[in-house]
Amino acid sequence: MLREKLKDYNIILASGSPRRQHFFRELDLDFTIDVRPVEEDFPPELSGSEITDYLARLKASAFNDLEEKDIVVTSDTIVWMNNEAINKPGNFEEARNMLRQLSGSVHDVITSVCFTGSDFQEVVNDTTRVWFRELTEEEIEYYLQTYKPFDKAGSYGIQEWIGYIGIERLEGSYFNVMGLPTRLVYKTLMALAAR
């Protein structure tokens, strides 16, 4: 359905994430992948979805050569806990500390998605609340050694072993925690196609 509505558009997914690429295929979209590196720094006064909105727009700023029918989609996900952004870990020790912090606690996963054309830009975001049970050191170590989740905000993938054994409940979209609020992407692209 979406493929037909967007047949006159060139959808560009600016993400190297295998999960986001999978979601785009599952949404039945024709798209190309074009990832342009940017320095992912944000002003320290930003908080929560302001951070992900800013970073999604920042990633879009690398595309200053869009044609009339291009729509580039950029996104960013953070874990937000105790008024602090938890991004991707740089190494095992950072990953270990992140999982210890999340253990037995509640956090928010925030994803922003930015849709940019030659004459428009629209940003949407979604927040999901996640409850983790207490994790043992053995569980944390097993997960890190087996799954090496260094490409994931908060150092975990809800769709992996740690999600099966550690997450007690969710409030909001499961897919948002995986990195893309799919229903918002669908809704926004449908609206853009009807412009």
N, C-alpha and C positions, 0 to 999 in steps of 0.2 A: 504493500500500500504506500509506504513512505517513498520507496524507490520510484514509483510512478509519479507521485506528487512532485518529486525533486528531479525529474528526468532532465530538466533544462538547466540544472545547476551542477557545478563542480564542487563537491564536498571534499574538503581537505582536513584530515585529522592530524593535528600537530602533536602527536603523542607516540612515544616509543613503548608505552605500556602494553604488554600483550593482553591484559584484561580489558583495557579500553578498546583495543582493536577487535577483540572477540565480541564485545557488546555491540559495536558498530555493525559487524557482520550479522549478529543475531537480530538486530533491528531491521535487517534486510536493506541496508544502505549500500549504494555504490559510492566508494570513496577512495581517495589516494592518501598516502602517508607522507608527510613532509615535516620533519622535526628540525627546527632551527634553534640552536643553543642561545640561551640568554642567562645572564647572571641573576639567579633567583634570590635577590635581596629585597627586603621590604622595610619601610620606615618603622621604627620601633614603637611608635604610638598607635599603630594599627592593632586591632584585636579580632579574634574570631573570623567571621566571614569577610570582614574587611581585608584580611590577609589573603585569603584565597581569591577573592574578587580581584585584588590588586595584581596578584601573581598570574592569574589567568589572562588579564589584560596585558600584562607585561610580556607574556609569551606571544600574544597576538601582535605586539608592536614590531616583532621581527618580520612581519609580512606587510611590506609597504609596496608590493608589486601586484596587488590583486586585480584581476579582471572583473568585469561587470557581473558575471554569473558565478563568481567564486564565493564560497562560504568556508572560512577557516574556523575550525573548532579547537579551542585550547582549554585546558582545565588544570586545576590544582586541588590537591587533597591534603588536609592536615588533621592530626589528632589534637584536640583542644582540651586541656585539663589544668585545673588550678590556675586559670588565666594565663596559660602559657601554651605556645605552639610546640608540638612534638613532631618533628619532620622525619626524614629518613635517617637511619643510623649510618655512621661512617665506618664502623668496625664492630667486632664481636662485643667488646666491652660496652660500647654505647647501646647496642641492641639489648644486651643483658640488663642494663640499668633501666632502659625504657620498659621492658616487660615486668621488671620488679615494681616499677612505678604504677603500671596499669593493673597489676595483680590486686584483686580484692577491692577494686575501685570502679568508679563510674567516669566515663569520658565521653566527649562528643567527637564524632567524625564529621568534618565539614568539607564539602566539595563545591567548588564554583566551576561553571562552564561558561566560556565566552564565545559568542558567535559573531564573527567579524566579516563584513562584506566591504566592497569598495566605497559604499556610502552609508553604512550603518554599523552599529555595534550593540549587542545585547548581552547582558550577563545575568545568569540565574545561579542560585546556590541552594543547597539542601543540607540539613543537619540531622544526624542520627545519633541517638544516645545509646551507649553500649555499657552493659554491666558485666564485669569480669569476676569470676570467683577467685579465691586465693590460689595461686599457682605455686607448686613446690619448685625448689631450685633444680631438682632432677628433671621436671617437666620443661622448665625454661631451657635448660641445657640441651635436652633431647631435641626440642623444636629448633633451636638455633643451629645445632650441628646437622640436622636432617634437612631443614628447609632453607636455611641461609636467607632470611627475609630482608636483605639489605636494600631492596628497591621499593620498600613499602613504608608509608608513614606510620609511625608508632611501632615499627618493627614486627608487624604481624599481618597475616592475611586471614580474614574471617572464613574464607573458603577452604582453608588448610586445616591440618590436625589441631592446631591451637584453638581454632574456632569451634571445632567439634567438642573439645573437652573443656574449654575455658569460659565460653560465653554463656552467661545465665539467661540474659534476655536483651531485647532490642526495643527501642522506641523510634520508629521511622523506617527508612528504606534500607533493606539488606544490601541492595546493589550499590547504594551510595557508599557504604563501608568498603565495598570492593573497588570503588574509585570512580563510579559514574552514576548519577541519579537518572537512570534510563528513561523514566516516565517524563521527566522535565526536558530531556534532550528531544524526545519524540514530540512532545507538545510544542516546544519552541520551533523545531524544524518544520512542523506542520503549519504553524502560524507564519513562518518566514516564506514558505512555499505559496501561501495564499496572499502575499503582499501584492 
